[in-house]
Amino acid sequence: MIKFFRKIRQKLISENKFSKYLLYAIGEIVLVVIGILIALQINNWNEQQKVKSNEIALLKTFKRSLEKDLENIDSNIEEFRTVDYSINILIKVFEDNLPYQDSLNFHFLNSTARWMPTIEQEVYATMTATDLNIITNDSLKIEIVDYYSFAKRKFDTSINRYANVIENASNNIFNTRFDRLWNTEDRAMIPHDFELLKVDKEYNYFIKSLNKQLWFEVRDPLNKAKSKSEKLITRIENELLKLEE
């Protein structure tokens, strides 16, 4: 192709057709420029597709992590609902001065459960600002940052506070009032003296305050985490539909 154009130029020069040569040269330059622009456009399109592909992959990774979070959150909501039920059973027994039953041993155990719900933060923790900037939807990006900020600063902090309450109680309350702590094999925690426990001011105060702490430090954060994760999953799904069109 280059030899072909060179022959044309040489022929025009040899025939002293300078004006035609000039027009031809300009036309050749224009063709070269057009070729370069087309090549750049193709290259830009390829780069855009690559960035888009990376964005889709990143959003899918977040979605999988959030779905796992939601599964764990739902499981923990149910677990702590049973804890709340056990606490309220004990409060009623003490307030109404009800007699001892073997079934109460399970509620003594269950009321002291100290599961540690978590929100998976590894995916987000490995991200840099550059990685996150791949996400083109700014409002979605802000919502993702907000979710993981909530997980680290509020959710984890609340769960740890509640775990510390139970840990402190195991050292200062349970160990002097029950035979064995967290006997999960028998699913029971048996009081030394049930009648004394009913009038034990320290234990009564603990179990009543635990009811409130369970709500503020565990159940409410779990409910908020569920709402946030469900909303974020939906936002990501909608964004993926747009990107994959």
N, C-alpha and C positions, 0 to 999 in steps of 0.2 A: 504493500500500500504506500509506504514511504517512497519507494523507487518510482512508483507510478506518478505521484504528485511532483517528484523532482524532475521527471522527464517533461511534464507539462510546463513547469517553470522554465527549464532550460530552453524549451522550444519557443516560448513567448519571448525570452530574452534574445535568442538568436535571430528572431524575426523582427526585432526592434519594436515590438508591440508593448511599449512600457505601460500605457494606460490600462490595457487589458491585464498585464502582469500585476499591476498594483491592485486592481479590483480582485483578481484571483487570490493575491496574497492576503488581502483583507478578509476575503471569504474563507480562506484556509484558517486564518487566525480565529475567525468567528466559530468555525467548526471545532477547532481545538478547545476553545473556551467552553462551548456547549458540551463537548465531551467531558471536560473536567467537571463542569457543574453537575452533569448527570452522574458521574462517578461519585462526587461528593454527596449527592442526594441519596444514592444507593447506600453509601457508607453510613450516612446519618440515619437512614431507615434501619439498617442493620444494627446500629448502636442503640437506637430507640427500642427495637425489638428485644435486644439483649437486656436492657435496663428494665423493660416491661416484664420480661421473663423472670428476672431476679426479684422484682416486686411481687409478682404472683407467688413465687416460691417462698418468699419471706412471710407473706400474709397467710399462706397455707400452714407454715410452721407455727405461727402465732395461734391460728385456729385450732390446730391439733392440741397444742399446750392448753388452751382455754377450755377445750372440751374435756380434757383430763381433769382440769381444775374443777369444772362444773360437776363432774361425776363424783369427785372426792367431797366437794362441798355438800352435795345432796346427801351423800352417805353420812357425813358428820352432822348435818342438820337433824337427820333422823336419830342418830346416836344421842345427841345432846337433848333431843326432845324427851327421850327416855330418862335421861339424867334429871331433867326438870320435873318429870313425873315422879320420880323417886324422892326428890327433895320435898315436893309438895305432900307426898304420902307421909313422910316423917313429920313434917310440920303439923299436919292434921292429927296424927297420932299423939303428938306431944300436947297440942292445944286442947284436944278433946279427952286427954287422959285415957286413951284406949289401951287394952291389954296387949301383951306381947304375943306375936305369932312368928313362926319360923320364917315365913315369907318376908318378914322385915329385914332379915339378914342380907337378902339380895339388895334391898333398897339402901341399906347402910353402905354396902359395897358400891353400888351403882352411883350413889350420890357423890362419891368421891372420885369418880372417873376423871382422868387427866389426859385424855387423848390430845394430841397436838395437831390440829388441822393446819394444813399448809397450802399456800398458793405457789405453784411452781414458778420460780423466777430466773431459772438458769438461762432460758432462751433470751430473755430481755437483758440479763446481766452481761451476756457476751456481746451485745450490740454496741456499736459505737454511734456517735452522732451521724457519721457518714452513712452507716448502714440504715439508720432510721430515715434518713433523707431520701432513700429510694422510694419510700411511700409518698405518692404524689398528692393524696388527699390529706390536706393539712388538718382538717377537723378530726379525721380518723386517727392520724398520727398523735394528736393531742390526747385523744381518748385512750389510746394505748399507753402513753406515758402516764396518764392519770391513774389507770388501772394498776400499773405496777408500782406507782408511788403509793397508792392506797395499800397495796399488799405489804410493802416494806415498812412504811411509817405508821400505819394504823392497825392493819390486821395482825401482823406478827407481834406488834407491841401489846395489843390487847390479849391475844392468846397467851403470850408469855406471862403477863400479869396474873391471869387466871391460874396458870400452871404453878406459879410461885405461891399463890394462895393455898392451893391444895398441898404443895410440898411443905409449906410452913405448918399447915394443920397436921400433916402426918407426923411431924417432929414434936409438936406441942399439944396436940389434942387427941388424935386417934391412938397414938402409942400407949396412952395411959387408960384408955376406955374400951379398947377392943382386943380380942385375943390375937388375931392376925390381921395384918393390913393387906388389902388387895389380894385376897385368896381367890384368884380367878379360876382355879381348878374346881373348887366347890361352889364358886359364884356366891360367896357369902363373906360377911364381916360380922362376927358375933360379939355383942357387947359383954363386958364383964358383969355388969349389973344394970339391967334394963330399967328398973324402977328408979335407980339413982340417976341414970342418964336422962330420964324424963324431966327431972327437976334440976338438972345440971345447967346453970345459967350460962356458963361459957359455951357449952355445946349448943344450947338452944339459940344463943345469939349467933353463933357461927352458922348454923344450918339456915337460919332465916336470912342472914346477910348473904349467904352463898347463893340463895335464890335470885337475889338482885344482881350479884356479881356475874352469875352465869348469863343473865340476859345482856347486860351491858358489855361484858368482856368477850363473850363467845357467840351467843345466839344472834344478837343484833349484827355484829360484824359478819357472821356467816350469811345472814339474809342479804346484807348489802353486797357482799362478794358474789352471791348468786345473781342478784339483779344486774350488777355491773358486768359479770362475765357473759350472761345471756344477751345483754344489749350489745356488747362488743362483738360477740360471735355473729350476731345478725348483721351488724355494720360491716364486718369483714366479708361475710357471705355476699352481701349486696355489692360491695366493691369488687369482689372477684368476678361476679357476673358481668360487670361493666368492662373489666379488663380482659376478660376471655371472650368477649363478643367477636 
